[in-house]
Amino acid sequence: RAAGDFLFLGMLAGQVDRLLRERFPEYFAMVSPDAIGTAELQALLRDDEALLLVVAGRRGTHVHAVTRRGARWVRTEWDYHRVEAAVERLRCDLDPGHCRASGSGGVGESAAARGAQRTDPPAGGRRRLGPAFDLHTAYELYAGTVGPVRDLLAGITSLLVVTTGPLSSLPFAVLVTQPPASDVDGSDPQVLRSAPWLLRDFAITSLPS
């Protein structure tokens, strides 16, 4: 009986949709908009704007970049779990309290351990900010998301970013665009000040998905 009720409700919902579409087309378009096409989206963008849609999935991360001059879709090897682990690691570096509060496992513990190692004054007396920031992971995540479409963003100054899942909890501004040295000290203020943050290249705006 449950299957029959479900089928009936589906048919009823379809009839309501058709009625709204026929009698109140403007209202229907507002509450149930159609997906915008690439050409329509390009017409809405300025010459210096680009839209970047990044969706992590089981078989890789889907990246769709659109500018007024072109568009590209790629799927990278970064699956959902790899993206999730990288995001959690970076979030723990940015806010170790987040890991303690959320009860994150090994990722949070490793971030806290790195922070503990960096809090003691190093030789030479150079000041440290506290927990180290993992510039290697920040670059790898950039390479697995923005990297494959970076050439399409030439001449772009404003980047509109749409993400889902774990990526929606990390600001893209903290990604870095060049691989750091193997022995880089992610707690050194000078290193962090000169790092090639993505924010140096674009004004980044996060949009709801």
C-alpha positions as CSV (number, residue, x, y, z in Angstrom):
1,R,0.0,0.0,0.0
2,A,2.8,2.4,0.8
3,A,4.2,2.0,-2.8
4,G,0.7,2.8,-4.1
5,D,0.4,5.9,-1.9
6,F,3.8,7.1,-3.0
7,L,2.9,6.7,-6.7
8,F,-0.4,8.6,-6.1
9,L,1.4,11.5,-4.4
10,G,3.9,11.7,-7.2
11,M,1.1,11.9,-9.8
12,L,-0.7,14.5,-7.7
13,A,2.5,16.6,-7.4
14,G,2.9,16.4,-11.2
15,Q,-0.6,17.7,-11.7
16,V,0.0,20.6,-9.3
17,D,3.2,21.5,-11.2
18,R,1.4,21.5,-14.5
19,L,-1.4,23.6,-13.1
20,L,1.0,26.2,-11.7
21,R,3.1,26.3,-14.9
22,E,0.0,26.9,-17.0
23,R,-1.9,29.4,-14.8
24,F,1.0,31.1,-12.9
25,P,4.1,30.8,-15.1
26,E,6.0,33.7,-13.4
27,Y,5.5,32.2,-10.0
28,F,6.4,28.7,-11.2
29,A,9.6,30.1,-12.8
30,M,10.5,31.7,-9.4
31,V,9.9,28.6,-7.2
32,S,11.2,26.0,-9.7
33,P,13.8,27.7,-12.0
34,D,15.4,25.9,-14.8
35,A,19.1,25.4,-14.8
36,I,20.9,28.3,-16.6
37,G,22.8,27.4,-19.8
38,T,26.4,28.2,-20.4
39,A,25.7,30.8,-23.0
40,E,23.3,32.6,-20.6
41,L,25.8,32.5,-17.8
42,Q,28.5,33.9,-20.0
43,A,26.3,36.8,-20.9
44,L,25.9,37.6,-17.2
45,L,29.6,37.6,-16.5
46,R,31.9,40.6,-16.9
47,D,35.1,40.4,-18.9
48,D,37.1,40.1,-15.8
49,E,34.8,37.6,-14.0
50,A,34.8,33.8,-13.9
51,L,32.5,31.3,-12.3
52,L,34.1,28.2,-10.8
53,L,31.9,25.3,-9.8
54,V,33.7,22.5,-7.8
55,V,31.9,19.4,-6.7
56,A,33.7,16.4,-5.0
57,G,32.3,13.0,-5.8
58,R,33.1,9.3,-5.3
59,R,35.1,9.0,-8.6
60,G,36.8,12.4,-8.6
61,T,36.2,16.1,-8.3
62,H,34.2,17.8,-11.0
63,V,35.5,21.3,-11.9
64,H,33.5,23.6,-14.2
65,A,35.0,27.0,-15.1
66,V,33.1,29.6,-17.1
67,T,34.2,33.0,-18.4
68,R,32.8,35.2,-21.1
69,R,35.3,33.8,-23.5
70,G,35.1,30.1,-22.8
71,A,34.1,27.2,-20.6
72,R,35.7,24.0,-19.5
73,W,34.7,20.9,-17.5
74,V,37.2,18.5,-16.1
75,R,37.2,15.7,-13.5
76,T,40.3,15.3,-11.4
77,E,41.5,12.3,-9.4
78,W,40.6,13.9,-6.1
79,D,37.7,11.8,-4.8
80,Y,35.4,12.9,-2.0
81,H,37.3,11.3,0.9
82,R,40.6,12.8,-0.3
83,V,39.1,16.3,-0.5
84,E,37.4,15.9,2.9
85,A,40.7,14.9,4.6
86,A,42.6,17.8,3.0
87,V,39.9,20.3,4.0
88,E,39.7,19.0,7.6
89,R,43.5,19.2,7.9
90,L,43.6,22.8,6.7
91,R,40.6,23.8,8.9
92,C,42.4,22.2,11.9
93,D,45.5,24.3,11.1
94,L,43.4,27.5,10.8
95,D,41.5,26.8,14.0
96,P,42.8,23.9,16.2
97,G,39.8,24.5,18.5
98,H,37.6,23.3,15.7
99,C,39.2,19.9,15.8
100,R,39.0,19.6,19.6
101,A,35.3,20.7,19.5
102,S,34.3,18.5,16.6
103,G,36.3,15.5,18.0
104,S,38.2,15.0,14.7
105,G,40.4,12.0,14.6
106,G,43.9,11.7,13.3
107,V,43.7,14.7,11.2
108,G,43.0,17.0,14.1
109,E,45.5,15.3,16.3
110,S,48.3,15.8,13.8
111,A,47.4,19.5,13.4
112,A,47.5,19.9,17.1
113,A,50.8,18.1,17.3
114,R,52.3,20.4,14.7
115,G,51.0,23.4,16.6
116,A,52.6,22.1,19.8
117,Q,55.9,21.7,18.1
118,R,55.8,25.2,16.8
119,T,54.9,27.1,20.0
120,D,58.4,26.9,21.5
121,P,60.7,29.8,20.6
122,P,63.0,28.6,17.8
123,A,66.8,29.1,17.5
124,G,67.5,32.7,16.7
125,G,64.5,34.0,18.6
126,R,62.3,34.5,15.5
127,R,58.6,34.9,16.5
128,R,56.1,32.2,15.7
129,L,52.3,32.7,15.2
130,G,51.4,29.4,16.8
131,P,50.2,26.3,15.0
132,A,51.8,25.7,11.6
133,F,49.7,26.0,8.4
134,D,50.1,23.1,6.0
135,L,51.2,24.9,2.8
136,H,51.8,21.5,1.1
137,T,48.2,20.4,1.5
138,A,47.0,23.9,0.5
139,Y,48.9,23.6,-2.8
140,E,47.8,20.1,-3.5
141,L,44.2,21.0,-3.0
142,Y,44.6,23.9,-5.3
143,A,46.3,21.7,-7.9
144,G,43.4,19.2,-7.7
145,T,40.7,21.8,-8.0
146,V,41.6,25.2,-9.6
147,G,44.9,24.0,-11.3
148,P,43.3,22.1,-14.2
149,V,41.4,25.2,-15.4
150,R,43.9,27.9,-14.3
151,D,44.9,28.8,-17.9
152,L,41.3,29.6,-18.6
153,L,41.4,32.3,-15.9
154,A,44.0,34.4,-17.6
155,G,43.0,38.0,-17.4
156,I,40.4,37.3,-14.7
157,T,40.4,39.3,-11.5
158,S,37.1,38.3,-9.9
159,L,36.5,34.6,-9.1
160,L,32.9,33.5,-8.2
161,V,33.2,30.1,-6.4
162,V,30.4,27.6,-5.9
163,T,31.2,24.5,-3.9
164,T,29.4,21.7,-2.1
165,G,30.2,19.2,0.6
166,P,33.5,19.6,2.5
167,L,34.8,22.3,0.2
168,S,32.0,24.6,1.2
169,S,33.6,24.9,4.7
170,L,36.9,26.1,3.5
171,P,37.7,29.6,2.0
172,F,39.4,29.2,-1.3
173,A,41.5,32.2,-0.4
174,V,43.8,29.9,1.8
175,L,44.8,27.8,-1.2
176,V,48.3,28.4,-2.5
177,T,49.2,28.5,-6.2
178,Q,52.8,27.4,-6.2
179,P,54.4,24.3,-4.6
180,P,56.2,25.2,-1.3
181,A,59.7,24.1,-0.5
182,S,59.9,20.6,1.1
183,D,61.3,22.1,4.3
184,V,59.0,25.1,4.5
185,D,58.1,26.4,8.0
186,G,54.3,27.0,7.9
187,S,54.4,28.8,11.3
188,D,57.0,31.4,10.2
189,P,55.2,34.8,9.8
190,Q,57.6,35.7,7.0
191,V,56.8,32.5,5.1
192,L,53.0,33.0,5.5
193,R,53.3,36.7,4.5
194,S,55.0,35.9,1.2
195,A,53.1,32.7,0.4
196,P,51.4,32.7,-3.1
197,W,47.8,32.7,-1.8
198,L,45.1,32.4,-4.4
199,L,43.7,35.6,-2.9
200,R,46.7,37.4,-4.4
201,D,45.5,36.6,-7.9
202,F,41.7,37.0,-7.5
203,A,39.0,38.8,-5.6
204,I,37.1,35.6,-4.4
205,T,33.4,35.5,-3.7
206,S,31.7,32.4,-2.4
207,L,28.2,31.8,-3.8
208,P,25.6,29.4,-2.4
209,S,25.2,26.1,-4.3
